[in-house]
Amino acid sequence: MAKVSTAWDQVSQNVFKTWLLMFLFSLFVVGVVYIIARGLGYGDAGSLEIVGFALILAGIMNFVSYFYSDKIVLGLSGAKQISETSNRELYHLVENLCIAGGLPVPKIYVMNDPSPNAFATGRDPKHAAICFTSGILNKLDKTELEGVTAHEVSHIGNRDTLLMSVVSVLLGTLAILSDFFLRSLWFRGRDNEDRGGNLFAILAIVAAILAPFIATLIQLAISRRRELLADASGVLLTRYPQGLESALLKISADHEPVQTASSGTAHMFIVNPLKGREAASWLAGLFNTHPPITVRINALRKMEGQV
């Protein structure tokens, strides 16, 4: 007899798989930076110093992202903050789910866009925000909107925004170093001895070319895993997976993209806001920011009657 998958099971599995991916990603970044440093002609000690410098640089970039990324995203979206008096129904919906999750009520924003979608941002639960499009407020019923809100509240509780900021910064640091190494080849000629010998020079070239591509795949895999985690965590708040199921079907069936969304912010939304760009095949699906809707719906259906 097949084991029944509960919401708790799926939360546990998704947390483990996310941190496993993060661990492998961190090892990958450190390894690539070390190889590039050796390729530039540094010895073991010098290469380890370069690795340390790269991690410090990533830390500084994370610090900036930690405090300002939410303000930048909300500013670009043109979202307007609502209050309890201006939109009592939406405010109380968010408030009730935050109480269930043991979280403070985040700032609530609405962006004027007919495409149904929503996202959460903020460095921690005390400095978080949830943004809804006007389209999602108009097109979803109460139980569907509750499912979406629970998903976004779960992102805040799981600190997904902070995690994805760290991943993005690590990816950016790796891309900068890879680009720096490839450009340095034009200025340093073919002096392989200066670049640590033939072996490390060749390995560094291969790493500089492939590393950003591989790192992007890992970043997207982490993003997809966090979406599944937020789905399962959201069900634990509402105890009603059918609400989120119906919401996901409605949102994905609407083909109008979010006007202010971009490839850099697409992972933040509950459904890819760049409609029509999700790939269906397994290989092409590696480049998706979100799991296929069918995968998410199937996972939710396994939880029916188990919460």
C-alpha positions in Angstrom: 0.0 0.0 0.0 1.4 3.4 -1.0 2.2 5.8 1.8 -0.1 8.8 2.1 1.7 12.1 1.7 0.6 14.6 4.3 1.4 18.3 4.3 3.9 17.7 7.1 5.7 15.1 5.0 6.0 17.4 2.1 7.2 20.3 4.2 9.9 18.1 5.7 11.0 16.7 2.4 11.1 20.2 0.8 13.1 21.7 3.6 15.7 18.9 3.4 16.0 19.1 -0.4 16.4 22.9 -0.3 19.2 22.9 2.2 20.9 20.0 0.4 20.8 22.2 -2.7 22.1 25.2 -0.8 25.0 23.1 0.6 26.0 21.8 -2.8 25.6 25.3 -4.3 28.0 26.7 -1.7 30.5 24.0 -2.3 30.2 24.5 -6.0 30.9 28.3 -5.7 33.9 27.8 -3.5 35.3 25.2 -5.8 34.9 27.3 -8.9 36.4 30.4 -7.3 39.4 28.3 -6.2 40.0 26.9 -9.7 39.7 30.4 -11.2 42.2 31.8 -8.7 44.6 29.0 -9.5 44.1 29.7 -13.2 45.1 33.3 -12.6 48.4 32.1 -11.2 47.8 32.1 -7.4 49.1 29.2 -5.3 47.2 27.2 -2.8 47.4 29.9 -0.1 46.7 32.7 -2.5 43.7 30.9 -4.0 42.2 30.4 -0.6 42.6 34.1 0.1 40.7 34.8 -3.1 38.0 32.5 -2.0 37.8 34.3 1.3 37.6 37.7 -0.5 34.9 36.4 -2.8 32.8 35.3 0.3 33.4 38.7 1.9 32.2 40.4 -1.3 29.1 38.2 -1.3 28.5 39.1 2.3 28.6 42.8 1.6 26.3 42.4 -1.4 23.9 40.3 0.8 23.9 43.1 3.4 22.8 45.6 0.8 20.2 43.2 -0.6 19.0 42.4 3.0 18.0 45.9 3.7 17.0 47.4 0.4 15.8 44.7 -2.0 12.1 44.8 -0.9 12.0 48.6 -1.3 13.4 48.4 -4.8 11.0 45.6 -5.9 7.9 47.4 -4.5 9.0 50.7 -5.9 9.4 49.2 -9.4 6.0 47.6 -9.2 4.3 50.8 -8.4 2.4 49.1 -5.6 0.4 51.1 -3.0 0.1 50.2 0.6 -3.3 49.5 2.0 -4.5 49.8 5.6 -7.1 48.1 7.7 -9.5 51.0 7.1 -8.9 51.2 3.3 -9.4 47.5 2.6 -10.7 45.8 5.7 -11.5 42.4 4.1 -8.0 41.9 2.6 -6.3 43.2 5.8 -8.2 40.8 8.0 -7.6 37.9 5.6 -3.8 38.4 5.9 -4.1 39.1 9.6 -5.9 35.9 10.4 -3.4 33.7 8.5 -0.5 35.5 10.2 -2.1 34.8 13.6 -2.4 31.1 12.6 1.2 31.1 11.6 2.5 32.9 14.6 3.7 35.8 12.5 3.4 39.6 12.7 1.1 41.2 10.1 3.2 42.3 7.1 2.7 45.5 5.2 0.1 44.8 2.5 0.3 46.3 -1.0 -1.8 46.3 -4.1 -0.4 46.9 -7.6 -2.7 48.0 -10.4 -2.3 45.2 -12.8 -5.1 43.0 -14.4 -3.0 39.9 -14.3 -3.8 37.7 -11.3 -0.7 37.3 -9.2 1.0 38.0 -5.8 4.4 38.0 -4.2 6.0 38.4 -0.8 9.2 40.3 0.0 11.1 41.6 3.0 14.2 40.6 4.9 12.4 38.9 7.9 8.9 38.5 9.3 9.1 41.8 11.1 10.0 43.7 7.9 7.9 41.8 5.4 5.3 42.8 2.8 2.8 41.0 0.6 1.8 42.5 -2.7 -1.4 41.5 -4.6 -2.3 42.6 -8.1 -5.7 44.1 -8.6 -6.4 41.3 -11.0 -6.0 38.6 -8.4 -8.4 40.5 -6.0 -11.0 40.7 -8.8 -10.7 37.2 -10.2 -10.4 34.9 -7.2 -13.0 34.0 -4.7 -12.4 34.2 -1.0 -11.2 30.6 -0.5 -8.8 30.9 -3.5 -7.5 34.2 -2.3 -7.0 32.7 1.2 -4.9 29.9 -0.4 -2.7 32.4 -2.2 -2.3 34.5 0.9 -1.3 31.4 3.0 1.3 30.6 0.4 2.8 34.1 0.6 2.6 34.2 4.4 4.5 30.8 4.3 7.2 32.4 2.2 7.6 35.0 4.9 7.7 32.4 7.7 10.1 30.2 5.8 12.4 33.3 5.1 12.4 32.4 1.4 13.1 36.0 0.3 16.3 36.1 2.3 17.3 32.7 1.1 16.8 33.6 -2.6 18.6 36.9 -2.1 21.7 34.9 -0.8 21.5 32.6 -3.7 21.2 35.4 -6.2 24.2 37.2 -4.7 26.3 34.0 -4.8 25.4 33.6 -8.4 26.2 37.2 -9.2 29.6 37.0 -7.5 30.4 33.9 -9.5 29.4 35.6 -12.7 31.6 38.6 -12.0 34.6 36.5 -11.2 34.1 34.3 -14.3 33.8 37.4 -16.5 36.9 38.9 -14.9 38.9 35.8 -15.6 37.8 35.4 -19.2 38.6 39.1 -19.8 42.0 38.7 -18.2 43.0 36.2 -20.8 43.1 38.9 -23.4 45.6 40.9 -21.4 47.8 38.2 -20.0 48.5 36.4 -23.3 49.4 32.8 -23.3 51.7 32.7 -20.3 50.4 29.5 -18.8 53.1 29.5 -16.1 51.7 32.8 -14.8 48.2 31.3 -14.7 49.2 28.3 -12.6 50.2 25.9 -15.4 48.3 24.2 -18.3 46.0 22.1 -16.1 44.6 24.8 -13.9 44.5 27.3 -16.9 42.3 24.8 -18.8 40.1 24.0 -15.8 39.7 27.7 -15.1 38.6 28.4 -18.6 36.1 25.6 -18.5 34.8 26.6 -15.1 34.5 30.3 -16.1 32.4 29.4 -19.1 30.2 26.7 -17.5 29.9 27.8 -13.9 27.4 30.7 -14.3 25.2 28.4 -16.4 25.3 25.5 -13.9 24.8 28.0 -10.9 21.7 29.4 -12.6 20.2 25.9 -12.9 20.9 25.3 -9.2 19.3 28.7 -8.4 16.2 27.8 -10.3 16.0 24.4 -8.7 16.1 26.0 -5.2 13.4 28.5 -6.4 11.1 25.6 -7.5 11.7 23.7 -4.3 10.7 26.8 -2.2 7.5 27.2 -4.1 6.5 23.6 -3.3 7.4 24.2 0.3 5.3 27.3 0.4 2.4 25.4 -1.1 2.6 22.7 1.6 3.2 25.2 4.4 0.2 27.2 3.2 -2.0 24.2 3.4 -1.1 23.8 7.0 -2.4 27.3 7.7 -5.7 26.9 5.8 -6.3 23.2 6.2 -7.9 23.4 2.8 -5.7 22.5 -0.2 -8.6 22.8 -2.7 -8.5 26.6 -2.3 -4.9 26.9 -3.5 -5.5 24.3 -6.1 -8.3 26.3 -7.7 -6.3 29.5 -7.4 -3.3 28.1 -9.2 -5.5 26.8 -12.0 -7.2 30.1 -12.4 -3.9 32.1 -12.3 -2.1 29.8 -14.8 -5.1 29.9 -17.1 -4.9 33.7 -17.4 -2.4 34.5 -20.1 -1.9 38.1 -19.4 1.6 38.8 -18.0 2.3 41.1 -15.1 3.5 44.4 -16.7 6.2 45.3 -14.2 7.6 41.8 -13.8 11.0 40.8 -15.2 13.2 37.7 -15.3 15.0 39.0 -12.2 11.8 39.1 -10.2 9.8 36.3 -11.7 10.8 33.8 -9.0 9.0 36.0 -6.4 5.5 35.5 -7.7 3.2 32.7 -6.8 3.0 31.8 -10.6 5.5 32.8 -13.2 4.3 36.3 -14.2 6.0 36.1 -17.6 3.1 34.1 -19.0 3.7 31.8 -21.9 7.4 31.4 -21.2 7.2 28.3 -19.0 8.7 25.2 -20.7 6.9 21.9 -20.5 9.6 19.3 -21.2 11.8 17.9 -18.5 15.0 19.3 -20.0 13.6 22.7 -20.8 11.8 22.7 -17.4 15.2 23.0 -15.7 15.1 26.7 -16.7 11.7 27.4 -15.1 11.4 29.5 -12.0 8.4 27.6 -10.8 7.4 23.9 -10.8 4.9 23.0 -13.5 1.3 23.7 -12.4 0.5 20.0 -12.8 3.2 19.0 -10.3 1.9 21.5 -7.8 -1.7 20.5 -8.2 -0.8 16.8 -7.9 1.1 17.5 -4.7 -1.8 19.5 -3.2 -4.3 16.7 -4.1 -2.2 14.2 -2.2 -2.8 16.4 0.9 -6.6 16.4 0.6 -8.1 14.8 3.7 -4.7 14.6 5.4 -4.7 18.0 7.2 
